[in-house]
Amino acid sequence: MFNIRKFFNLTRSQFELAKFTFYLLTPISVMYYVGIDTDRKFSVPGYWPDPDTLNKIPKEPYEIQAELARMRAAKIERRKRLEEKAKALGISPDDEDNEITETSTQAATTETSTTA
């Protein structure tokens, strides 16, 4: 087996001092390397989105009101689109309401007949 102390001709105390120095300086060296100029070494171009393209949270009251108005208009538009699509498919909101009430009345009559 390879004996490093004989190769460098070190005494036991010198070898222990060398090990201690190595164990102490290795993490310090790694931290020093990582901490210097991290933008150049570890950055991936295009990884983070451009701040101008991100959603901006409204902070002023007039901005909040404008955003709420925009959201309401989008909701109304989406509702109109869905109603037009349902009308094209022959589905009316009244049919759904009638089915719901019929189902609930049937369930209620079933419950009363089983409990009586």
Buried (B, 14 or more C-beta within 10 A) or exposed (E): EEEEEEEEEBEEEEEEEBEEEEEEEEEEEEEEEEEEEEEEEEEEEEEEEEEEEEEEEEEEEEEEEEEEEEEEEEEEEEEEEEEEEBEEEEEEEEEEEEEEEEEEEEEEEEEEEEEE
